[in-house]
Amino acid sequence: MLLGLLVPRLAWGNDLGMRSRPEPATRLEMFLASCSLCIRDWYPVATLVSPPLRPPGIPQRLLNMMERGGEARFEVVRAYARADRGKQVWAMGVSLFQSVSGGSPYRLAAGLLDEEDLPELAAALSEMTKLLAVRERDRPAGETTVIDFRGGSIRIGVLRTEALAVAYIQAGDVQSLTPPTELGALDALFFPVSDLGALDGIVRQVATKIQELRRGQR
């Protein structure tokens, strides 16, 4: 399939009831599991706000999540062994927070994506925008479509139905999390599809920050 050649982990998700395919542990997680004394550093990069969304015609279970809103906090994560600081592993960290009435945001989930996978994610976000426009022109009435990228412990995608088109981020054990449907979602934050460009920019900021930090160690 040509799409698979362009963006290997970008996929149609019309098989909404099926379990997502297994993803291996990130390189950062495998590194942490192999060293006896590990050090991790976090560098905040950007926050993407998830506004309350109240599209018409959405079942209440999904609407309950969408109308709460929240934020996704992106950061650079660095790990290295105390005995060998020259060997370092870098990743993008994503923490999802859901707004809570009258209280501090609730931490919903967190995930990681290795540094070497960031260009693939950036390409996938760009491709999503193009595919969404094409499918909108060709879509029969009533069709439900999910386009998503899965890597490390995150899933980023678009859910489009007859009633709405919305982007989302899921984090955590993506092997056990199915993509959002009209019936509900787990560990997901929702965004307007117009925010896909901003999300692409944040991913590129993370990659740039890693390069800056690496250069600063020389």
N, C-alpha and C positions, 0 to 999 in steps of 0.2 A: 504494500500500500504506500503510495507516494507520501502521504502525510506522516507515516511512521518513519520514513527516511529523513524527512525534514526536522521533525521534533519527536524523538523516540518515545517520550513519556507523555505526549499529548494524545488524549484518546476521547472518542465519543463514549458517553456513559448512558446510553439508552437502556442498557441492561441494569436498570436501577435497583432491582431486587437482588442482584448477585454480589457476593463478597468481592471486595477489591483485591487485585492481585498482590501477592506478598512483595514487600520491599526489604532489601537487606539493611542491616544496621549501618548507620553512617560511619565514615572513616574515623570521625572524631570519637564516636562511641566505642568503636573497636580499639582505638588507641587508649582511651581511658581504662578499658577493661584489661589492658596488657601491662600497664605500668603500676609500680607499687606505691609511688608517691607522686601524685599528679597535681598540677596547678592549673586552674582555669581562670581566665580573665574575661570580663564582659565589657563591651564598649557600645553604649547606646548610639543608634544612628538616626532613627526616625520613628514617628508614630502615625498610623493611618486611622483616622476616626471613622467608626461605623455609625452612621446616623440612624435614628429610628426610622424604620420603613413600614409603611402601612398600605401596601397595594391592595386594591379591591379584589374580591373574589378568591382570597387565599384561605384555606382551612385554618381554624383557630390554632391548632397545635404548632404550625409553622409560623403563623403570625405572632404568636407569643414570643418567639425568639427574635424575630425580625424587628419588632417594635421596641425592644429594649435597647438596642444599639450597644456601643462599646468602643473598643479600640484594639488595634494590633500593634504591638511594640516590636520593632526590629532592632537587632543588635549584632555586632561581631562577637563571636566566641573564639577564644584562643586557648589551646591546651598544650601543655608540655610537661615533660618529666623533670623533676627537681635535679636529677643527676645529669641531664642532657638538655639544656635549654636551647641548644642549637636545632633540635628536632621539634618543630612545632606543627600543630594541625589547626586549621582555621575552618570556621563554618558560620553560616547565618543562623541566628536564633530568632524565633518568632514566639511571642507570648500573646495569647488572646485573652482579653478582659471584657466581661459583660457588665453593662451598667446595672446597678441595683438601686431601686428607689429609696432615697433617704440614707444611703450608705456608700462606702467606698466600692469601686469596681471589683467584681468577683473574677478571680483568675480562672478562666474556663479551661485552658489547655496550653501546652507549649510544644514546640517542635524544632527540629534542626535540619539544615540542608548544607552539605559539604561545599566548600569553596569551589571545587572543580565543577559542580553542578549548577552554579549560578548563571553562566552564559546560556545553558539549556533552558533554565526557567525564564530568563529574559526573552529568549526567542519564542518560547511558548506563549508568553503574555501577548507579544506582538501578533502571533498567529491567531490567538483566540479572537482578538478584535476583528481581524480580517474574516475569519470563519463565521463569526457571529453575523456580520453584515451579509455574507453570501447566503447563509441559512435563512436569514430573515426574508430575503427576496424569494426563496424557494419553498418556504415552510408551508405545508398544508395546515389548515385551521385545526387547532386542538392538539397538535404534536407537542410532546415534551422532549427536550434535548438537554443533555449535560455535556459540556466539554471540560475536561480537567487535566491538570498536570499533577503527577504523583512522584514524589522523590523524598528520600530520607524519611522524616516523620511529619511531612506536611502534604496537604492537597490544596490546590488552588484551582478554582474553576468558575464556570458560569452555568446557572440553571435558568432555562427559558421554557415557559409554558405559554398557553394562550393568554394568561392573565398578567404575566410579568416576565422580565428579564433581569436577573440579579447576579452579581458576582459574590463569591464566598471564599473563605479560608478555613480549612480544618487543620487541626494539629493533634499529635498524639500517636496512638497506634492505628495507623491508616490501614493496617491489614484487617482490622475489625470494624472500621468505620465505613459505612456505605455513603456515597455522595448524597447531598440533600435532595429531597423530593418534596412534592406538594404536601405530603403527609407529615413531614418533620425532618429534623436533622440533629446530629449529635456533635458537640464540640466544634461548632461552626459560628463564624461571624459573617454577616452579610453586608454588601456594599453596592452602591449603584454601579452599573457596568461602565459608566463614564470614568470610574476611578481605576480602571485597569491600567491606564497610562501612568497615573500617579504611582501605582504599585510597581510597574516596570521601572520607573525612576528610582524608587527606593531600593530595589534589588541592585541596580547599577551603583547607587550610593554605597551599599554594603561592599560590593566588589572593590570600589575605589578606596574605601576606608581600609580594607585589608591590605591593599598595596601600599598605602601611606604608612600604615603601622609597620609593615615589613621593611620599607625603606628606612624608617626612623631607627631601626635596630642596627643598621650598618655602621 
